[in-house]
Amino acid sequence: RLPAFYAILLHVSNLPFRLQKLKEMFISKFGSSPKFYVRAPGRVNLIGEHIDYCGYAVLPMAIEQDILIAVEPVKSQVVQLANINSFYLDFSTSVNNIQINKNKPQWHNYFLCGLKGIQEHFGLNNPTGMNCLLDGTIPPSSGLSSSSALVCCAGLVTLKANGKTLSKVELAEICTKSERYIGTEGGGMDQSISFLAEEGTAKLIEFSPLRATDVRLPSGAAFVIANSCVEMNKAATSHYNIRVMECRLATKLLSKSKGLDWKKMLRLHDVQTELGVSLEEMLTIVEEVLHPEPYSTEEICKCLGISLEELRSQIFSQNTQDVSTFKLHQRAKHVYSEAARVLEFKKICNKAPANAIQLLGELMNQSYISCREMYECSCPELDRLVDICLQYGAIGSRLTGAGWGGCTVSMVPTDKLNTFLKNVKKAYYQTDVQRLESENNSLFATKPGRGALVFVEA
């Protein structure tokens, strides 16, 4: 018989039964019962790719897939981590000696990011030890924020275990900063939607200050996630951080060309704010100031009047030290045009014109083209998957997440959904043995889900 508190969780498929299984495995593993559970969802970004770390608003929604952790606070100052998936090895460490390995980002390091972030925020000298058992349903390295969901879940676990409280906004900001311990220079979208999501609505997430606004999606369309089955780990590669650096360098050069204090400017949004101009005017400035040919480190140093040593020590991240060329024009052009598409997407959703689905689909398609051509964060498999989705009835389709693999998100008229799913399965998944094995978990329609939760058995 399921405990009464499970009833509030029935909106998430199979969650009560997962909790029961998790509890049984926890008892078998640790010889005692968990005292509470924490859930943090993954997310799909509908539009607004690679612009959160530039300071611009994004438009994601939480999905049903999540990270779920059963927890028992213990008197010993040791954290024991286990995963119901035997692929992920057990791990234990002293809570007073958190070491996060940036060079080998294993699963437990993401938990340690959230743990360390809360410890440092409160200055916890004698933090509580914990036994934790994790169950995750977000496909790893798929662009659906499995890593950030784990960081958020760990932050919430640590908060609860140590008897502390924070607002959802504070938690999102702390978890955004703490994920950078693993070496990823993220902007905060993933952590924000994981905490601020509400069932039934997507969110416009804005930064500085962090705030979330409801965005009601059109009723006549479904959003379908399709996994390319190409994995990409942001922390294990330099692709992502190189784009962050390119945007940072574009910020510096644009600022200097306009007589701004370029040393203080970090994000492309800062340039627009200081100049007091529109996104369209920023695109014109990009065309005037930045040339399409790649910039060498020598040219950047000359433009800024600094040495190569200063460039590497003051601006570059650790895993971009050896990069020698940067495409600043293309990256800035993508960011400013994508930021405008996000605002237009929200505007259309709010006004809900008769042709809203068509207009939103066009924005998604424009976003994908920009990601592929200006930001170069697609891959052949994503290109093929987008083409297939559009061929079989999607009004709009684009990559979601960092790219270079992971998932697409497509907007499909609800009356065409079943035919769409059948045809995409046949065209993409059933032509490849490896994809066929993961077919059932790789293609699904999704609705806006609920944000992170803590619950205690009554």
ZAFI-283389 format. One record per residue (C-alpha): residue number from 1; x, y, z. Coordinates in steps of 0.05 Angstrom, whole numbers, plus 5000, padded with zeros to 4 digits. Each point is the difference from the previous one (the first is absolute). Example, Ala and Ser with C-alpha at 12.3 -4.5 7.8 and 13.67 -1.06 7.14 Angstrom:
<drenbas>
1 | 5246 | 4910 | 5156
2 | 5027 | 5069 | 4987
</drenbas>
This chain:
<drenbas>
1 | 5000 | 5000 | 5000
2 | 5028 | 5068 | 4979
3 | 5008 | 5054 | 5053
4 | 4948 | 5056 | 4996
5 | 5049 | 5054 | 4981
6 | 5013 | 4965 | 4933
7 | 4931 | 5023 | 4976
8 | 5027 | 5071 | 4987
9 | 5051 | 4971 | 4952
10 | 4954 | 4962 | 4954
11 | 5007 | 5054 | 4947
12 | 5069 | 4971 | 4985
13 | 4996 | 4933 | 4965
14 | 5021 | 4940 | 5042
15 | 5030 | 5044 | 5055
16 | 4963 | 4967 | 5059
17 | 5025 | 4932 | 4977
18 | 5071 | 5026 | 4989
19 | 4998 | 5028 | 5071
20 | 4979 | 4933 | 5028
21 | 5054 | 4964 | 4962
22 | 5051 | 5052 | 5021
23 | 4980 | 4992 | 5073
24 | 5007 | 4924 | 4997
25 | 5069 | 5005 | 4967
26 | 5022 | 5053 | 5050
27 | 4982 | 4954 | 5058
28 | 5037 | 4943 | 4966
29 | 5061 | 5044 | 4987
30 | 5006 | 5038 | 5065
31 | 4961 | 4958 | 5050
32 | 4953 | 5057 | 5019
33 | 4943 | 5041 | 4970
34 | 5008 | 5067 | 4964
35 | 4974 | 5060 | 5038
36 | 4982 | 5042 | 4940
37 | 5001 | 5002 | 4924
38 | 5020 | 5055 | 4951
39 | 4980 | 5005 | 4927
40 | 5027 | 5049 | 4948
41 | 4976 | 4998 | 4927
42 | 5038 | 5004 | 4935
43 | 4980 | 5053 | 4950
44 | 4990 | 5013 | 4926
45 | 5018 | 5069 | 4973
46 | 4948 | 5020 | 4949
47 | 5040 | 5059 | 4973
48 | 5059 | 5042 | 5023
49 | 5063 | 4957 | 4991
50 | 5068 | 5021 | 5026
51 | 4976 | 5068 | 5023
52 | 4989 | 4993 | 5075
53 | 5074 | 5007 | 5014
54 | 4998 | 5063 | 4958
55 | 4947 | 5029 | 5046
56 | 4939 | 4990 | 4956
57 | 4932 | 4970 | 5016
58 | 4985 | 4928 | 4980
59 | 4935 | 4960 | 4994
60 | 5003 | 4930 | 5029
61 | 4951 | 4954 | 5036
62 | 5011 | 4943 | 5049
63 | 4988 | 4929 | 4975
64 | 4975 | 4937 | 5035
65 | 5069 | 4967 | 5000
66 | 5037 | 5015 | 5063
67 | 5053 | 4984 | 5053
68 | 4971 | 4969 | 5063
69 | 5041 | 4991 | 5064
70 | 4982 | 4963 | 5064
71 | 5038 | 5029 | 5060
72 | 5017 | 4982 | 5072
73 | 5040 | 5051 | 5040
74 | 5052 | 4965 | 5044
75 | 5044 | 5020 | 5059
76 | 5066 | 4982 | 4966
77 | 5026 | 5056 | 4956
78 | 5002 | 4955 | 4939
79 | 4958 | 5003 | 4937
80 | 4985 | 4933 | 4968
81 | 4973 | 5002 | 4930
82 | 4970 | 4942 | 4962
83 | 4960 | 4994 | 4935
84 | 4948 | 4949 | 4982
85 | 5034 | 4996 | 4932
86 | 5060 | 4954 | 5010
87 | 5037 | 5037 | 4944
88 | 5012 | 5056 | 5051
89 | 5047 | 4977 | 5054
90 | 4990 | 5013 | 5075
91 | 5039 | 5058 | 5030
92 | 5013 | 5026 | 5070
93 | 5038 | 5059 | 5027
94 | 5008 | 5043 | 5062
95 | 4953 | 5060 | 4999
96 | 5059 | 5042 | 5025
97 | 5044 | 4982 | 4941
98 | 4962 | 5010 | 4935
99 | 5044 | 4989 | 4940
100 | 4970 | 5011 | 4930
101 | 5039 | 4972 | 4942
102 | 4991 | 5046 | 4939
103 | 5042 | 4955 | 4955
104 | 4957 | 4938 | 5010
105 | 4927 | 5022 | 5012
106 | 4969 | 4937 | 5029
107 | 4928 | 4999 | 5025
108 | 5016 | 5011 | 5073
109 | 5038 | 5065 | 4985
110 | 4935 | 5034 | 4980
111 | 4970 | 4980 | 5068
112 | 5062 | 5029 | 5034
113 | 4990 | 5066 | 4962
114 | 4931 | 5009 | 5032
115 | 5025 | 4977 | 5067
116 | 5059 | 5047 | 5000
117 | 4958 | 5059 | 4976
118 | 4953 | 4996 | 5059
119 | 5056 | 4987 | 5050
120 | 5038 | 5061 | 4977
121 | 4938 | 5044 | 4997
122 | 4984 | 4987 | 5073
123 | 5073 | 4991 | 5023
124 | 4983 | 4932 | 5029
125 | 5058 | 4977 | 5044
126 | 4969 | 4935 | 5022
127 | 4953 | 4980 | 4944
128 | 4955 | 4939 | 5008
129 | 5022 | 4934 | 4969
130 | 4950 | 4964 | 4955
131 | 4983 | 4934 | 4968
132 | 4971 | 5013 | 4931
133 | 4971 | 4954 | 4947
134 | 4986 | 5030 | 4932
135 | 4953 | 4982 | 4943
136 | 5003 | 5039 | 4935
137 | 4955 | 4997 | 4939
138 | 5031 | 5057 | 4959
139 | 5042 | 4971 | 4943
140 | 5073 | 5019 | 5016
141 | 5037 | 5049 | 4955
142 | 4936 | 5012 | 4960
143 | 4992 | 5075 | 5007
144 | 4942 | 4992 | 5049
145 | 5039 | 5024 | 5061
146 | 5014 | 4935 | 5037
147 | 5064 | 5029 | 5030
148 | 4968 | 5064 | 5024
149 | 4940 | 4962 | 5028
150 | 5049 | 4959 | 5041
151 | 5035 | 5063 | 5025
152 | 4932 | 5030 | 5019
153 | 4977 | 4936 | 5034
154 | 5065 | 4997 | 5040
155 | 4993 | 5073 | 5021
156 | 4930 | 4987 | 5024
157 | 5021 | 4936 | 5035
158 | 5056 | 5037 | 5037
159 | 4954 | 5057 | 5019
160 | 4947 | 4954 | 5029
161 | 5049 | 4955 | 5036
162 | 5033 | 5059 | 5035
163 | 4934 | 5033 | 5020
164 | 5010 | 5062 | 4958
165 | 4951 | 5038 | 4956
166 | 5007 | 5042 | 4937
167 | 4953 | 5028 | 4947
168 | 4996 | 4965 | 4933
169 | 5035 | 5059 | 4967
170 | 5057 | 4997 | 5050
171 | 5007 | 4925 | 4990
172 | 5002 | 5008 | 4924
173 | 5054 | 5053 | 5005
174 | 5043 | 4959 | 5048
175 | 4994 | 4937 | 4958
176 | 5018 | 5040 | 4937
177 | 5064 | 5023 | 5032
178 | 5016 | 4934 | 5032
179 | 4994 | 4961 | 4935
180 | 5060 | 5041 | 4976
181 | 5043 | 4959 | 5048
182 | 4998 | 4946 | 4947
183 | 5028 | 5049 | 4948
184 | 4938 | 5017 | 4960
185 | 4989 | 5075 | 4991
186 | 4923 | 4995 | 4998
187 | 4952 | 5058 | 5003
188 | 4945 | 4976 | 5047
189 | 4941 | 4978 | 4956
190 | 5002 | 4927 | 5021
191 | 5003 | 5012 | 5075
192 | 4948 | 5055 | 4996
193 | 4946 | 4960 | 4965
194 | 5015 | 4939 | 5044
195 | 4979 | 5041 | 5061
196 | 4951 | 5050 | 4971
197 | 4960 | 4956 | 4953
198 | 4925 | 4993 | 5009
199 | 4955 | 4947 | 4971
200 | 4963 | 5021 | 4938
201 | 5042 | 5059 | 4979
202 | 5067 | 5014 | 4967
203 | 5041 | 5057 | 5030
204 | 5036 | 5061 | 4974
205 | 5063 | 5000 | 5044
206 | 5034 | 5067 | 5006
207 | 5065 | 5015 | 5036
208 | 5030 | 5056 | 5042
209 | 4955 | 4996 | 5039
210 | 4975 | 4929 | 4990
211 | 4925 | 4997 | 4987
212 | 4952 | 4953 | 4965
213 | 4936 | 5018 | 4962
214 | 4946 | 4951 | 4978
215 | 4995 | 4987 | 4925
216 | 4937 | 4963 | 4979
217 | 5015 | 4956 | 4940
218 | 4949 | 4991 | 4944
219 | 4949 | 4945 | 5013
220 | 5000 | 4973 | 4929
221 | 5072 | 4976 | 5000
222 | 5043 | 4950 | 5037
223 | 5074 | 5006 | 5014
224 | 5038 | 4936 | 4983
225 | 5070 | 4984 | 5023
226 | 5043 | 4954 | 4957
227 | 5068 | 4976 | 5022
228 | 5053 | 4997 | 4946
229 | 5035 | 4947 | 5043
230 | 5065 | 5038 | 4992
231 | 5025 | 5016 | 5070
232 | 5035 | 5066 | 5017
233 | 5026 | 5016 | 5069
234 | 5011 | 5075 | 5009
235 | 5050 | 4991 | 5056
236 | 5041 | 4946 | 4964
237 | 5011 | 5041 | 4936
238 | 5021 | 5072 | 4985
239 | 4946 | 5015 | 4947
240 | 4954 | 5034 | 5049
241 | 5052 | 5042 | 5036
242 | 5031 | 5022 | 4934
243 | 4933 | 5030 | 4981
244 | 4996 | 5035 | 5068
245 | 5069 | 5029 | 4988
246 | 4983 | 5022 | 4929
247 | 4940 | 5038 | 5027
248 | 5042 | 5030 | 5054
249 | 5053 | 5022 | 4950
250 | 4946 | 5029 | 4954
251 | 4974 | 5039 | 5061
252 | 5070 | 5029 | 5012
253 | 5012 | 5021 | 4928
254 | 4931 | 5030 | 4990
255 | 5007 | 5038 | 5066
256 | 5068 | 5028 | 4982
257 | 4976 | 5022 | 4931
258 | 4945 | 5040 | 5034
259 | 5044 | 5032 | 5053
260 | 4972 | 4959 | 5057
261 | 5041 | 4973 | 5059
262 | 5013 | 4934 | 4965
263 | 5037 | 4969 | 5059
264 | 4936 | 5000 | 5042
265 | 4956 | 4973 | 4944
266 | 4988 | 4925 | 5002
267 | 4935 | 4986 | 4962
268 | 4971 | 5022 | 4933
269 | 4938 | 5024 | 5037
270 | 5044 | 5049 | 5039
271 | 5021 | 5034 | 4935
272 | 4928 | 5010 | 4978
273 | 4981 | 5026 | 5069
274 | 5057 | 5050 | 5002
275 | 4986 | 5026 | 4930
276 | 4925 | 5003 | 5012
277 | 4983 | 4972 | 4931
278 | 4954 | 4946 | 4972
279 | 5020 | 4929 | 4982
280 | 4992 | 5019 | 4927
281 | 5048 | 5058 | 5008
282 | 5050 | 4953 | 5035
283 | 4998 | 4955 | 4938
284 | 5018 | 5060 | 4958
285 | 5058 | 5017 | 5047
286 | 5025 | 4928 | 4996
287 | 5002 | 5007 | 4924
288 | 5038 | 5066 | 5005
289 | 5051 | 4980 | 5053
290 | 5015 | 4925 | 4995
291 | 5026 | 4968 | 4936
292 | 4974 | 4930 | 4979
293 | 5070 | 4971 | 4995
294 | 5025 | 4964 | 5062
295 | 5040 | 5042 | 5049
296 | 5068 | 4975 | 5023
297 | 5023 | 5008 | 5072
298 | 5053 | 5049 | 4973
299 | 4947 | 5043 | 4967
300 | 4957 | 5000 | 5062
301 | 5059 | 5021 | 5043
302 | 5015 | 5056 | 4951
303 | 4927 | 5024 | 5000
304 | 4998 | 5002 | 5076
305 | 5071 | 5023 | 5011
306 | 5018 | 4943 | 5046
307 | 5052 | 4944 | 5000
308 | 4986 | 4927 | 4984
309 | 5014 | 4983 | 5073
310 | 4948 | 5051 | 5023
311 | 4949 | 4973 | 4951
312 | 5009 | 4929 | 5025
313 | 5002 | 5016 | 5074
314 | 4946 | 5054 | 5003
315 | 4949 | 4979 | 4948
316 | 5008 | 4927 | 4978
317 | 4972 | 4941 | 5040
318 | 5045 | 4942 | 5020
319 | 4982 | 4955 | 4943
320 | 5004 | 5053 | 4945
321 | 5072 | 5021 | 5013
322 | 5026 | 4967 | 4936
323 | 4947 | 5024 | 4951
324 | 5031 | 5044 | 4947
325 | 4942 | 5025 | 4956
326 | 4931 | 5027 | 5017
327 | 4938 | 5016 | 4958
328 | 4974 | 5062 | 5035
329 | 4956 | 5029 | 4945
330 | 4959 | 4936 | 4991
331 | 4992 | 4987 | 5075
332 | 4977 | 5071 | 5016
333 | 4952 | 5000 | 4940
334 | 4968 | 4936 | 5025
335 | 4992 | 5025 | 5071
336 | 4967 | 5066 | 4983
337 | 4954 | 4969 | 4948
338 | 4982 | 4941 | 5046
339 | 4985 | 5049 | 5057
340 | 4951 | 5036 | 4954
341 | 4967 | 4933 | 4980
342 | 4987 | 4983 | 5074
343 | 4963 | 5065 | 5011
344 | 4960 | 4991 | 4936
345 | 4983 | 4929 | 5021
346 | 4972 | 5024 | 5066
347 | 4962 | 5057 | 4966
348 | 4966 | 4952 | 4952
349 | 4981 | 4952 | 5057
350 | 4970 | 5059 | 5038
351 | 4960 | 5027 | 4942
352 | 4980 | 4931 | 4974
353 | 4983 | 5020 | 4928
354 | 4965 | 4949 | 4955
355 | 5066 | 4983 | 4966
356 | 5040 | 4996 | 5065
357 | 5024 | 4928 | 4988
358 | 5027 | 5019 | 4931
359 | 5035 | 5062 | 5027
360 | 5031 | 4963 | 5058
361 | 5023 | 4944 | 4954
362 | 5035 | 5051 | 4955
363 | 5037 | 5028 | 5060
364 | 5023 | 4931 | 5021
365 | 5025 | 4986 | 4930
366 | 5037 | 5066 | 4997
367 | 5031 | 4983 | 5067
368 | 5025 | 4933 | 4975
369 | 5031 | 5030 | 4937
370 | 5036 | 5052 | 5043
371 | 5025 | 4946 | 5048
372 | 5025 | 4958 | 4942
373 | 5031 | 5055 | 4958
374 | 5018 | 5058 | 5046
375 | 5014 | 4962 | 5064
376 | 5022 | 4934 | 4969
377 | 4973 | 4958 | 5057
378 | 4962 | 4948 | 4959
379 | 5025 | 4933 | 4973
380 | 4981 | 4956 | 4940
381 | 4953 | 4957 | 5042
382 | 4962 | 5061 | 5026
383 | 4996 | 5029 | 4930
384 | 4970 | 4935 | 4975
385 | 4951 | 4995 | 5058
386 | 4975 | 5071 | 4990
387 | 4990 | 4986 | 4926
388 | 4961 | 4937 | 5016
389 | 4956 | 5035 | 5051
390 | 4983 | 5056 | 4951
391 | 4988 | 4950 | 4945
392 | 4948 | 4962 | 5041
393 | 4958 | 5058 | 5025
394 | 5038 | 5043 | 5050
395 | 4985 | 5074 | 4991
396 | 5066 | 5018 | 5034
397 | 5060 | 4959 | 5022
398 | 5066 | 5017 | 5031
399 | 5056 | 4974 | 5044
400 | 4991 | 5010 | 5075
401 | 5054 | 5004 | 5052
402 | 5074 | 5013 | 4985
403 | 4998 | 4962 | 4934
404 | 5056 | 4959 | 4967
405 | 4953 | 4941 | 5015
406 | 4942 | 4991 | 5047
407 | 4927 | 5015 | 4982
408 | 4956 | 5039 | 4953
409 | 4934 | 5031 | 5020
410 | 4944 | 5005 | 4949
411 | 4932 | 5034 | 5000
412 | 4949 | 4953 | 4969
413 | 4925 | 5013 | 4990
414 | 4963 | 4954 | 5049
415 | 4958 | 4969 | 4945
416 | 5064 | 4976 | 4965
417 | 5036 | 4976 | 5063
418 | 4989 | 4925 | 4995
419 | 5019 | 4997 | 4926
420 | 5060 | 5044 | 5014
421 | 5026 | 4955 | 5056
422 | 4991 | 4938 | 4957
423 | 5036 | 5028 | 4940
424 | 5058 | 5030 | 5038
425 | 5011 | 4934 | 5037
426 | 5002 | 4964 | 4933
427 | 5044 | 5051 | 4965
428 | 5052 | 5014 | 5054
429 | 5000 | 4946 | 5054
430 | 4981 | 4936 | 4963
431 | 5055 | 5009 | 4948
432 | 5056 | 4994 | 5052
433 | 5010 | 4942 | 5049
434 | 5029 | 5044 | 5055
435 | 4944 | 5051 | 4994
436 | 4948 | 4944 | 4997
437 | 5021 | 4975 | 5068
438 | 4985 | 5068 | 5032
439 | 4939 | 5016 | 4957
440 | 4948 | 4998 | 5056
441 | 5037 | 5052 | 5042
442 | 5023 | 5044 | 4943
443 | 4936 | 5028 | 4969
444 | 4943 | 5028 | 5040
445 | 4950 | 5058 | 5005
446 | 5008 | 5042 | 5062
447 | 4960 | 5051 | 5040
448 | 5025 | 5054 | 5049
449 | 5015 | 4967 | 5066
450 | 5010 | 5018 | 5073
451 | 5064 | 5026 | 5031
452 | 5043 | 4969 | 5055
453 | 4966 | 4970 | 5061
454 | 5018 | 4975 | 5069
455 | 4952 | 4951 | 5032
456 | 5000 | 4961 | 5066
457 | 4963 | 4936 | 5013
458 | 4942 | 5012 | 5048
</drenbas>
